[in-house]
Amino acid sequence: MATAWDGLHDSIQTGQPGFNKVFGAPVFDYIAAHAELGPIFDAGMTSMNGHETGAMLDAYDFSGIEVLADIGGGNGSLISAVLLHYPKMKGLLFDLGHVVGRTKENLKTSGLANRCNVVEGSFFETIPAGADAYLFRHIIHDWTDEQCIQILGHCRKAIPAHGKLLIVDGVVPADNAPSPSKDLDMVMLTFPGGQERTEAQFRPLLKAAGFELMSITPTTTMVSVVEGKPV
């Protein structure tokens, strides 16, 4: 899939994901259509992002959350780590049908199947109720503003009045200094067609979906925890 970079020039010219031009389909549709790529994709994401989990748990206090929903939670490695760290917490993982089979097996292996409900579906259509905090790690950066407002709009319908929206992504510095989040911004443009965002870009995005940005908690890695509340 590294050959998707052959589409970078087209991405720069059009603002559209170069992956589509090279492979003839959006990246997540392509993975769904090639079953052998699913486990490889899971392993790649865990390898790339796994180190962020401990840093996130060190930086952000999840205590007080009774049920945490991991939206687009993939193979369950993130929600498993949080539930193991907070033994009184329960989980809800929501992802597509071709993903959740692998998720259920991993939760069984971790001994967490009885503490985490796995729900199949698309966040472009709905997001399940039943949690008091909704976590999106490396989900929002995959999509355009319009698509993110659609996704977060479904979350706004599901979240209780006292709930928390937690977006774990890079927050791009406003200055011109080098930053890993700026490098990843090029990846997001070329592969799924999304982007990394600055604080100034997160605020109106959340507002358009019915949330107010409350805080940004940095970690020792590239990601921060962007917390919003429903308004």
C-alpha positions in Angstrom: 0.0 0.0 0.0 3.0 2.3 0.1 2.5 2.8 -3.6 -0.3 5.1 -2.6 2.4 7.8 -2.4 2.4 7.7 -6.2 -0.8 9.6 -5.9 0.7 12.4 -3.7 1.0 14.8 -6.7 -2.7 14.3 -7.5 -3.6 14.9 -3.9 -1.7 18.2 -3.9 -3.4 19.3 -7.1 -6.9 18.2 -6.3 -7.1 17.9 -2.5 -8.5 14.4 -3.0 -6.8 11.2 -1.6 -4.2 9.9 -3.9 -4.9 6.4 -2.7 -8.1 6.4 -4.6 -6.4 7.3 -7.8 -3.8 4.6 -7.4 -6.0 1.7 -6.1 -9.3 2.7 -7.6 -11.2 2.8 -4.2 -11.0 4.6 -0.9 -8.5 3.0 1.5 -11.0 1.6 4.0 -13.2 0.2 1.3 -10.2 -1.4 -0.3 -9.2 -3.0 3.0 -12.7 -4.3 3.5 -12.7 -5.8 0.1 -9.4 -7.7 0.7 -9.9 -9.8 3.8 -6.2 -10.7 4.1 -5.4 -7.0 4.7 -7.5 -6.7 7.8 -5.2 -8.4 10.3 -2.2 -6.7 8.7 -3.9 -3.3 9.0 -4.7 -4.0 12.7 -1.1 -5.0 13.4 0.2 -1.9 11.7 -2.0 0.4 13.6 -1.1 -1.3 16.9 2.5 -1.0 16.1 2.3 2.6 15.1 -0.1 3.8 17.7 0.3 1.4 20.6 2.9 3.5 22.4 0.4 6.3 22.6 -1.9 4.3 24.8 0.3 4.4 27.9 1.1 8.0 27.4 -2.6 8.8 27.1 -3.4 6.9 30.3 -0.6 8.8 32.1 -1.8 12.2 30.9 -5.6 12.0 31.0 -7.7 11.0 34.0 -10.5 8.6 32.9 -11.7 8.1 36.5 -15.4 8.7 37.0 -16.3 7.3 33.6 -18.7 4.3 34.1 -19.0 3.2 30.4 -16.4 4.2 27.8 -17.4 3.8 24.1 -14.5 3.3 21.8 -15.8 4.4 18.4 -14.0 2.8 15.4 -12.1 0.9 18.0 -10.6 -1.7 15.6 -9.1 -4.8 17.2 -9.9 -3.6 20.8 -6.3 -3.0 21.9 -7.1 0.6 23.1 -10.3 -0.2 25.0 -8.6 -3.3 26.5 -5.8 -1.2 27.9 -8.2 1.4 29.4 -10.4 -1.3 31.0 -7.4 -3.0 32.5 -6.2 0.3 33.9 -9.7 1.1 35.3 -11.1 -2.2 36.6 -14.5 -0.8 37.5 -15.1 0.7 34.1 -17.1 -1.0 31.4 -16.6 -0.6 27.7 -18.5 -0.4 24.4 -16.7 -0.9 21.2 -18.3 0.1 17.9 -16.9 -0.7 14.5 -17.8 -2.2 11.1 -18.9 -5.8 10.6 -15.7 -7.0 9.0 -13.7 -5.7 12.0 -15.7 -6.8 15.1 -15.1 -10.5 14.6 -11.4 -10.0 15.3 -12.3 -7.6 18.1 -14.4 -10.2 20.0 -11.6 -12.7 19.8 -9.1 -10.3 21.2 -11.4 -9.3 24.1 -11.8 -12.9 25.0 -8.1 -13.4 25.0 -7.7 -10.4 27.3 -10.4 -11.7 29.6 -12.6 -8.6 29.0 -15.4 -10.0 27.0 -17.8 -9.7 29.9 -16.9 -6.0 30.5 -17.0 -4.7 26.9 -20.0 -4.8 24.6 -19.2 -5.0 20.9 -21.6 -3.4 18.5 -21.5 -3.6 14.7 -22.3 -0.6 12.6 -21.1 2.5 10.7 -20.5 5.8 12.4 -21.7 7.5 9.2 -25.2 6.0 10.0 -25.5 5.9 13.8 -23.5 5.7 17.0 -25.0 3.6 19.9 -26.2 5.1 23.1 -25.3 3.6 26.5 -21.9 5.3 27.4 -21.1 8.4 29.3 -17.9 9.1 27.4 -17.2 8.6 23.7 -13.6 8.1 22.6 -12.3 8.6 19.0 -8.6 7.8 18.6 -7.2 8.5 15.1 -10.7 8.5 13.7 -11.6 12.2 13.2 -8.3 12.9 11.4 -9.3 10.4 8.7 -12.1 12.5 7.4 -13.1 15.9 5.9 -14.8 18.5 8.1 -18.1 17.7 6.6 -17.7 14.0 7.3 -16.5 14.7 10.8 -19.6 16.9 11.5 -21.7 14.0 10.4 -19.9 11.5 12.6 -19.8 13.8 15.6 -23.5 14.7 15.0 -24.4 11.0 15.5 -22.3 11.1 18.7 -24.2 14.2 19.9 -27.5 12.3 19.5 -26.2 9.4 21.6 -24.2 11.1 24.3 -25.9 12.1 27.6 -26.0 15.7 28.8 -23.2 15.0 31.3 -21.1 13.0 28.8 -17.6 13.6 27.5 -16.4 13.6 23.9 -12.7 12.5 23.8 -10.8 12.9 20.5 -7.3 11.5 20.6 -5.4 13.0 17.7 -2.5 15.2 16.9 -3.1 18.9 17.5 -1.0 20.8 15.0 1.0 23.7 16.4 0.1 27.1 15.0 3.7 28.1 14.4 6.0 27.1 11.5 8.2 24.8 13.5 8.6 21.2 12.4 6.1 18.8 14.0 5.2 15.1 13.6 1.6 16.1 13.3 2.4 18.2 10.2 4.1 15.1 8.6 1.1 13.0 9.4 -1.1 15.6 7.8 0.4 14.6 4.5 -0.4 11.0 5.2 -4.0 11.8 5.9 -4.3 13.8 2.7 -2.8 11.1 0.6 -4.4 8.0 2.1 -8.0 8.6 3.5 -8.3 12.2 2.5 -8.5 13.6 6.0 -6.3 16.0 7.9 -4.6 16.8 11.2 -6.1 19.9 12.9 -5.0 22.9 15.0 -6.9 23.9 18.1 -8.4 26.8 16.1 -9.8 24.2 13.6 -11.1 21.8 16.3 -13.2 24.5 18.0 -15.6 25.3 15.1 -15.7 21.7 14.1 -17.0 20.6 17.5 -19.3 23.6 17.6 -20.9 22.6 14.3 -21.6 19.1 15.7 -23.1 20.4 19.0 -20.1 20.3 21.3 -17.9 22.8 23.1 -14.2 22.3 23.3 -13.3 22.2 27.0 -9.6 21.3 27.2 -6.7 19.9 25.3 -4.4 17.5 27.3 -1.0 16.9 25.7 0.8 13.6 26.1 4.5 12.7 25.7 3.7 11.4 22.2 2.3 13.3 19.2 -1.3 13.0 20.3 -3.4 15.0 22.7 -6.7 14.4 24.3 -9.2 16.9 23.0 -12.2 17.0 25.4 -15.6 18.3 24.4 -18.9 18.5 26.1 -22.4 18.5 24.6 -24.2 21.9 24.4 
